[in-house]
Amino acid sequence: MKILALEPLHGWAINLRLRQVSGEVLQVTEGSLYPALHKLEQEGWIKAEWKQTENNRRAKFYSLTRPGRKQLEAESANWDRLSSAVSRVVGLKEA
């Protein structure tokens, strides 16, 4: 959802952006990406619209909705809390 908060993108571009931003660490297969996008769309957090790509092909472009932005804020806050807790545990000094 964070990637779509920046701009509407089609599935292949979402996957490419995720790989680029994560330094090739995070990669999602099509078999995982499209069901996830479908679920986000069902929840009303993203919307899809058919448009032409930069290669002049038709593709579904996904964008974040207003409820999606609120959900992204909530998920980001949860992630910050969780990752901070994990960092504290991992950072414990051994006896």
Protein Blocks (a to p, Z undefined) as FASTA:
>chain_A
ZZmmmoccdfklmmmmmmmmnoomaccdfklmmmmmmmmmmnopaccdddddfkopacdd
ddddfklmmmmmmmmmmmmmmmmmmmmmmmpccZZ
